[in-house]
Amino acid sequence: MATAGRESTPDPITLVYKTISTSDPGSPEGSKPDIALHLDFYPPTSPADGDAGVPAIVYFHGGGLVVGDRKSWFPGWLLKRLSEQGVAFLSADYRLLSPSTGHDIVEDIQDLFAYIRNDLNPVLAGATGDPRLRINLNAIGVAGSSAGGLCTYLCAMHLSPKPRALLSVYGQAGECLNDQFLEPKTKPYIPNVPLVDPSGFAEFLFPQSMALPIIAESPVEYYPTTHPTPGLPATKRMQLSRLYYQLGQWLDYYTGDHTLSQRLRQLRSSGTEPLLAPDPAKAGEVIGEKNIKLFPQFGVTENWPPTLLVHGTADSRVPFSESKHLAEQLTAVGVENELIVVDGREHAFDILVPAAEAEREFGRMFDRAVAFLVQRLRQ
């Protein structure tokens, strides 16, 4: 990801949308600290004039679902443009893998949108003193980068009502049965990034990982220029997604089924790959009826919201083929979608360079992405 990790942004209104008790059943109340899941609200530069309220985009951060928070790898270009168009920007935390799973993240997403629909407007009125500052609950879309793109797909699958529009920037898991997810790696697969030594990560590997504390925020830190490996991740969690991919086990930690990847590899090696067909019933026989609900490629229906996918063709962390596969599935069922192909670009291309340089290179594409969202929010 980007070496900066965070961009300078306006101060948001920070709210708690959910609290999770981590105390064991039967233990004294308060024996373990509760976990607060936060939501940052960035009001648009021009609040709504009427009672309907302003449209809103809910954004999910990247980090392989294992690291980061609502301010990490922040897309300043997206916030700026939406704000200028009169659209509120909300950025939310969610529980991170190990010990949590994708099922917990789906629950967080559902609780987040329940909070937005039931509680956010009264809370905003009290926090700002401005009764005009309210969300139009009929004009909410979602956006995300990398693993945040996967979160937007989970929104499309599990929310009712559906988001009005979806933006995924180099989104993860548009197709989860490829070599990137399933095959153990013995050589570096990301340019200039070495493999991770698993011996230093015992606490993050199953079954020890089940004893890790539940978290929804993990700081993003990189080694300074004085370090032998400047610019590389400086915490274990920042290397964790790479390790899970390296071991061919990311899906195990995502689903909570720690035999899944091995079963899928065995199926691939048998020469029969029925799971590649978008048939949830067949896939569920191997993946499991519960876990199949975490796989976007088996959750695409005609009710999926209008979708814009943006992806670089040289992405070594999340292959371009994942967004291409999802776009093809959406087209097959008649869902409005576009795929913006960013030729020759790596993962996180929009935040790997200073903002001014990104604007020069990608400004028109940024405009196009925001226009896609705004048009559908205002329909």
C-alpha positions in Angstrom: 0.0 0.0 0.0 1.0 3.7 0.1 4.0 4.6 2.1 2.3 7.6 3.6 -0.6 5.6 5.0 -2.8 8.7 5.8 -3.6 11.9 4.0 -4.3 15.2 5.6 -8.1 15.6 5.7 -10.7 17.9 7.3 -11.7 17.1 10.9 -14.7 14.8 10.9 -17.5 14.3 13.4 -16.5 10.9 15.0 -19.3 8.7 16.3 -19.6 5.2 17.8 -22.0 3.2 15.7 -21.6 -0.1 17.6 -20.1 -1.4 20.9 -18.9 -5.0 21.2 -18.5 -6.7 24.6 -15.4 -8.9 24.7 -16.0 -10.3 28.2 -16.5 -14.0 28.4 -20.0 -15.3 29.3 -20.3 -15.5 33.1 -17.3 -13.3 33.8 -17.7 -10.1 35.8 -19.1 -7.2 33.8 -16.3 -5.0 32.5 -13.6 -7.6 33.1 -12.5 -7.0 29.5 -12.8 -3.7 27.7 -15.6 -3.2 25.2 -14.7 -2.5 21.6 -16.1 0.7 20.1 -16.6 0.7 16.3 -16.3 4.3 15.0 -17.7 6.2 12.1 -16.3 9.4 10.8 -18.8 11.8 9.2 -17.5 14.5 6.8 -20.3 17.0 6.0 -20.4 18.4 2.5 -19.5 22.0 1.9 -23.1 22.8 1.1 -25.7 21.2 3.5 -29.2 20.3 2.3 -31.7 23.1 1.9 -34.8 21.0 2.4 -36.1 18.1 4.5 -34.8 15.4 2.2 -31.2 15.7 3.3 -27.9 15.2 1.5 -26.8 12.1 -0.4 -24.1 10.1 1.3 -21.3 7.7 0.4 -20.1 5.2 3.0 -16.5 4.3 2.5 -14.6 1.2 3.6 -10.8 1.2 4.0 -8.3 -1.3 2.6 -5.7 -3.4 4.4 -6.5 -7.0 3.5 -9.3 -7.0 6.2 -6.5 -7.5 8.7 -5.1 -4.0 9.3 -5.9 -0.3 9.1 -8.8 1.9 10.3 -11.3 4.4 8.9 -8.5 7.0 8.2 -6.0 4.6 6.6 -4.9 5.0 3.0 -7.5 7.7 2.8 -8.8 8.7 -0.7 -8.6 12.5 -0.3 -9.6 12.9 -4.0 -12.9 11.1 -3.4 -13.8 13.1 -0.2 -12.9 16.4 -1.9 -15.0 15.8 -5.0 -18.0 14.4 -3.2 -18.0 17.3 -0.7 -17.9 19.8 -3.5 -20.9 18.0 -5.1 -22.9 18.3 -1.9 -22.5 14.6 -0.9 -21.6 13.6 2.7 -18.7 11.2 3.2 -18.8 8.5 5.9 -15.8 6.3 6.7 -16.3 3.3 9.0 -14.2 0.9 11.0 -15.0 -2.8 11.0 -13.7 -5.8 12.9 -10.4 -7.2 11.5 -9.6 -10.8 10.7 -7.9 -12.9 13.3 -9.7 -13.6 15.4 -12.8 -12.1 13.7 -14.0 -13.4 10.4 -15.9 -12.2 7.3 -19.1 -13.2 9.1 -18.3 -10.7 11.8 -17.6 -8.0 9.2 -21.0 -8.7 7.5 -22.6 -8.2 10.9 -20.7 -4.9 11.4 -21.8 -3.7 8.0 -25.5 -4.5 8.7 -25.3 -2.8 12.1 -23.5 0.2 10.6 -26.4 0.7 8.1 -29.0 0.2 10.8 -27.3 2.9 12.8 -27.2 5.2 9.8 -30.9 4.7 9.0 -32.2 4.8 12.5 -29.9 7.0 14.6 -27.5 9.1 12.5 -29.7 12.0 11.7 -30.8 12.8 15.2 -27.3 12.4 16.5 -26.0 14.8 13.8 -28.6 17.3 14.7 -27.5 17.2 18.3 -23.8 17.2 17.5 -23.9 20.1 15.0 -26.8 22.2 16.1 -27.8 22.3 12.5 -31.1 20.6 11.8 -30.5 21.0 8.0 -27.5 18.7 8.2 -29.2 15.3 7.7 -28.7 12.3 5.4 -31.1 11.5 2.7 -31.8 7.9 3.6 -32.9 7.1 0.1 -29.6 8.3 -1.4 -26.8 6.2 0.1 -24.1 4.6 -1.9 -20.9 2.7 -0.9 -17.3 2.9 -1.9 -14.1 1.1 -1.0 -10.5 0.5 -1.9 -8.8 -3.0 -2.0 -10.3 -5.0 0.9 -12.8 -2.1 1.3 -14.0 -3.0 -2.2 -14.8 -6.4 -0.9 -16.8 -4.7 1.9 -18.8 -2.9 -0.8 -19.6 -6.2 -2.4 -20.8 -7.6 1.0 -23.0 -4.5 1.2 -24.5 -5.3 -2.2 -25.1 -8.9 -1.1 -26.4 -8.5 2.4 -28.1 -5.0 2.8 -31.7 -4.3 2.3 -32.4 -1.8 0.9 -29.4 -2.0 -1.5 -27.0 0.9 -1.9 -27.9 3.3 -4.7 -24.4 3.0 -6.3 -21.2 1.1 -5.7 -17.6 2.2 -6.4 -14.8 -0.3 -6.0 -11.2 0.8 -6.5 -8.8 -2.2 -7.1 -11.4 -4.2 -5.1 -10.4 -7.5 -3.6 -12.3 -10.8 -4.1 -14.2 -10.3 -7.2 -13.0 -13.8 -7.9 -11.7 -15.8 -5.0 -10.7 -19.2 -6.5 -7.6 -18.1 -8.3 -3.9 -18.8 -7.6 -3.5 -15.6 -5.6 -5.9 -16.9 -3.0 -5.2 -20.6 -3.1 -1.7 -21.4 -4.0 1.2 -21.4 -1.5 4.0 -19.2 -2.7 7.7 -20.0 -2.4 9.0 -17.0 -4.3 8.2 -13.2 -3.9 5.0 -12.4 -5.8 4.9 -8.6 -5.1 7.7 -6.6 -6.8 10.5 -5.6 -4.4 8.6 -7.1 -1.4 10.2 -10.2 0.2 8.2 -13.2 1.5 7.2 -13.1 5.1 8.9 -15.5 7.6 6.1 -17.4 9.2 8.2 -18.2 12.3 7.7 -14.7 13.6 3.9 -14.8 13.4 3.0 -17.8 15.5 0.3 -15.9 17.4 -1.4 -15.0 14.1 -1.6 -18.5 12.8 -4.4 -20.9 13.6 -5.1 -22.2 16.2 -3.1 -19.6 18.3 -4.9 -16.8 16.3 -8.1 -17.6 18.1 -6.7 -16.2 21.3 -5.9 -12.8 19.7 -7.9 -9.8 21.1 -10.8 -8.6 19.0 -9.8 -5.3 17.2 -11.4 -2.9 14.8 -8.5 -0.5 14.4 -4.8 -1.3 13.8 -2.2 1.5 13.1 -0.6 1.8 9.8 3.2 2.2 10.2 6.1 2.1 7.7 9.8 1.8 8.4 11.7 5.2 8.1 14.4 6.0 5.5 17.0 5.1 8.2 15.8 1.5 8.4 17.5 -1.3 6.3 14.1 -1.8 4.6 12.7 1.8 4.3 9.1 2.1 3.3 8.1 -1.5 4.1 5.4 -2.3 6.7 6.7 -1.9 10.3 4.1 -3.9 12.2 3.2 -7.6 12.1 -0.4 -6.9 11.2 0.7 -4.9 8.2 2.4 -8.0 6.9 -0.4 -10.4 7.8 -2.5 -10.3 4.7 0.7 -11.0 2.6 1.5 -14.0 4.9 -2.0 -15.4 4.6 -1.8 -15.1 0.8 1.7 -16.5 0.9 0.5 -19.6 2.7 -2.5 -20.0 0.5 -4.8 -19.6 3.5 -6.4 -16.2 3.4 -9.8 -17.7 2.7 -9.5 -19.9 5.8 -9.1 -16.8 8.1 -11.8 -15.0 6.1 -14.4 -17.8 6.5 -13.2 -19.3 9.8 -13.0 -22.7 8.1 -9.3 -23.7 8.4 -9.6 -26.6 6.0 -11.3 -24.7 3.2 -8.2 -23.7 1.1 -6.8 -27.2 1.2 -10.1 -28.7 0.1 -10.3 -26.2 -2.8 -6.7 -27.0 -3.8 -7.5 -30.7 -3.9 -10.5 -29.9 -6.1 -8.4 -27.9 -8.5 -5.7 -30.6 -8.7 -8.4 -33.2 -9.5 -8.9 -31.6 -12.8 -12.6 -30.8 -12.1 -13.4 -27.2 -11.2 -17.2 -26.9 -11.0 -16.7 -24.0 -8.5 -15.6 -21.7 -11.3 -19.2 -21.7 -12.6 -21.3 -19.0 -10.8 -23.6 -21.6 -9.2 -24.0 -21.1 -5.4 -25.7 -24.5 -5.0 -22.7 -26.4 -6.4 -20.2 -24.2 -4.7 -21.9 -24.5 -1.4 -21.3 -28.3 -1.5 -17.6 -27.6 -1.0 -17.4 -24.1 0.5 -20.4 -24.6 2.8 -23.8 -23.1 2.9 -22.9 -20.5 5.5 -19.5 -19.5 4.0 -20.7 -19.2 0.4 -22.5 -16.0 1.5 -19.0 -14.4 1.9 -18.0 -15.0 -1.8 -19.1 -12.1 -4.1 -18.8 -14.3 -7.2 -21.6 -16.5 -5.9 -23.8 -13.6 -4.7 -24.3 -11.6 -7.9 -28.0 -11.1 -8.7 -30.0 -8.8 -10.9 -30.6 -6.7 -7.7 -27.0 -5.8 -7.3 -26.6 -1.9 -7.4 -25.1 0.0 -10.3 -21.4 -0.6 -10.0 -18.2 1.2 -11.2 -15.0 -0.9 -10.9 -11.5 0.7 -11.2 -8.4 -1.5 -11.5 -4.8 -1.3 -12.6 -3.7 -4.0 -15.1 -0.3 -4.5 -13.3 -1.8 -5.0 -9.8 0.3 -7.7 -8.0 -1.7 -7.7 -4.8 -5.2 -7.9 -6.2 -5.1 -9.2 -9.7 -7.0 -7.1 -12.3 -8.8 -10.4 -13.3 -10.8 -10.2 -10.1 -12.6 -7.0 -11.1 -12.8 -8.2 -14.7 -14.5 -11.4 -13.6 -17.0 -9.5 -11.4 -17.8 -7.1 -14.2 -18.5 -10.0 -16.5 -20.9 -11.5 -14.0 -22.7 -8.2 -13.5 -23.1 -7.8 -17.2 -24.4 -11.4 -17.5 -27.3 -10.7 -15.2 -28.1 -7.3 -16.6 -26.7 -5.1 -13.8 -25.5 -1.6 -14.9 -21.7 -1.6 -14.5 -18.5 0.0 -15.9 -14.9 -1.2 -15.6 -12.3 1.5 -15.8 -9.0 -0.2 -16.9 -5.9 1.7 -15.6 -3.2 0.4 -18.0 0.1 -0.7 -16.4 -0.8 0.5 -12.9 -0.1 -1.2 -9.6 -2.2 -1.6 -6.5 -3.0 1.7 -4.7 -2.0 3.8 -7.7 -4.2 6.6 -6.6 -2.5 7.1 -3.3 1.1 5.9 -4.0 2.1 9.4 -5.3 1.6 12.9 -3.9 -1.9 14.2 -4.3 -0.9 16.8 -6.8 0.8 14.2 -9.0 -2.2 11.9 -8.7 -4.5 14.7 -9.9 -2.4 15.4 -12.9 -2.3 11.7 -13.9 -5.8 10.5 -12.8 -7.9 13.7 -12.3 -10.2 13.0 -15.2 -10.7 9.4 -14.0 -11.5 10.7 -10.5 -14.0 13.1 -11.9 -15.6 10.2 -13.9 -15.9 8.0 -10.8 -17.5 10.7 -8.7 -19.9 11.6 -11.5 -21.0 8.0 -11.7 -21.8 8.0 -8.0 -23.5 11.4 -7.9 -25.7 10.8 -10.9 -27.1 7.6 -9.4 -27.5 9.1 -5.9 -29.6 11.9 -7.3 -31.8 9.8 -9.5 
